[in-house]
Amino acid sequence: MEVTNVKVVDHSTGLITQGIAPEADAECDRIHRQFLKTHTLPYWQLVILLVFSTSRVVIFSGASGGTESPNYKLGNISDLTADVTEMLETHYKQVAKV
């Protein structure tokens, strides 16, 4: 089995992606930045990891990275943008109620 380097992209807003195509990374960054702007937030922890040798992604939302309960989802790369949008909005509503 050959292991290759998997690119990790760390955005300054709390988004970290690993193993996804540059186009998907750019789209996730756009969605994340729009989410931050909409809710007037400087930062929201969101980690997206491609599961090695599959078309699955793990989407982890940690909000501020503090004491909030995180949210996570296993999804398909083909549904990534819809899943990221849904994850951010759903988790924001949960955290805002606390």
C-alpha positions as CSV (number, residue, x, y, z in Angstrom):
1,M,0.0,0.0,0.0
2,E,1.4,3.4,-1.0
3,V,0.7,6.3,1.2
4,T,0.8,9.7,-0.4
5,N,0.9,13.2,1.1
6,V,-2.6,14.6,1.7
7,K,-2.9,18.4,1.5
8,V,-4.2,20.1,4.6
9,V,-5.6,23.6,4.0
10,D,-5.9,25.8,7.1
11,H,-8.1,28.9,6.5
12,S,-7.8,31.8,9.1
13,T,-11.5,31.6,9.8
14,G,-11.6,28.2,11.5
15,L,-12.0,26.1,8.3
16,I,-9.6,23.2,7.9
17,T,-9.9,20.8,4.9
18,Q,-7.9,17.7,4.2
19,G,-7.8,15.6,1.0
20,I,-10.4,17.4,-1.0
21,A,-10.0,18.9,-4.5
22,P,-9.0,22.6,-4.7
23,E,-12.3,23.4,-6.3
24,A,-14.2,21.8,-3.4
25,D,-12.0,23.5,-0.9
26,A,-12.7,26.9,-2.5
27,E,-16.4,26.3,-2.5
28,C,-16.3,25.2,1.2
29,D,-14.3,28.4,2.0
30,R,-16.9,30.5,0.2
31,I,-19.8,28.9,2.1
32,H,-18.0,29.2,5.4
33,R,-17.1,32.9,4.8
34,Q,-20.7,33.7,3.8
35,F,-22.0,31.9,7.0
36,L,-19.6,34.0,9.1
37,K,-20.7,37.2,7.4
38,T,-24.4,36.3,7.7
39,H,-24.1,35.7,11.5
40,T,-21.5,38.4,12.2
41,L,-19.0,35.8,13.5
42,P,-15.2,36.2,13.3
43,Y,-14.5,32.5,13.6
44,W,-16.3,29.1,13.4
45,Q,-14.4,25.8,13.7
46,L,-15.2,23.6,10.7
47,V,-13.1,20.6,9.7
48,I,-13.7,18.6,6.5
49,L,-11.7,15.4,6.0
50,L,-11.8,13.1,3.0
51,V,-11.9,9.4,4.2
52,F,-8.9,7.8,2.5
53,S,-9.8,5.7,-0.6
54,T,-13.5,6.5,-0.5
55,S,-15.9,9.1,-1.6
56,R,-16.9,9.9,2.0
57,V,-16.1,13.0,4.0
58,V,-16.2,13.7,7.7
59,I,-17.6,17.1,8.5
60,F,-16.9,18.3,12.0
61,S,-18.3,21.6,13.4
62,G,-16.8,22.7,16.7
63,A,-18.2,26.3,16.8
64,S,-15.8,28.4,18.8
65,G,-13.8,25.4,19.8
66,G,-14.8,26.1,23.4
67,T,-17.4,24.3,25.6
68,E,-20.1,23.9,23.0
69,S,-21.0,20.4,22.0
70,P,-19.6,19.7,18.5
71,N,-21.6,18.4,15.6
72,Y,-20.3,15.9,13.0
73,K,-21.5,14.1,10.0
74,L,-20.3,11.4,7.6
75,G,-21.4,12.4,4.1
76,N,-20.6,11.8,0.4
77,I,-18.2,14.1,-1.4
78,S,-20.9,14.6,-4.1
79,D,-23.2,16.3,-1.4
80,L,-20.4,18.3,0.2
81,T,-21.6,21.8,-0.4
82,A,-25.2,21.0,0.7
83,D,-23.9,19.1,3.8
84,V,-21.6,21.9,4.8
85,T,-24.3,24.5,4.5
86,E,-26.8,22.4,6.5
87,M,-24.2,21.5,9.2
88,L,-23.3,25.1,9.8
89,E,-26.8,26.4,10.0
90,T,-28.1,23.6,12.1
91,H,-25.2,23.8,14.6
92,Y,-25.4,27.6,14.8
93,K,-29.1,27.3,15.8
94,Q,-28.2,24.7,18.4
95,V,-25.4,26.8,19.9
96,A,-27.5,30.0,19.8
97,K,-30.1,28.4,22.0
98,V,-27.6,27.6,24.7
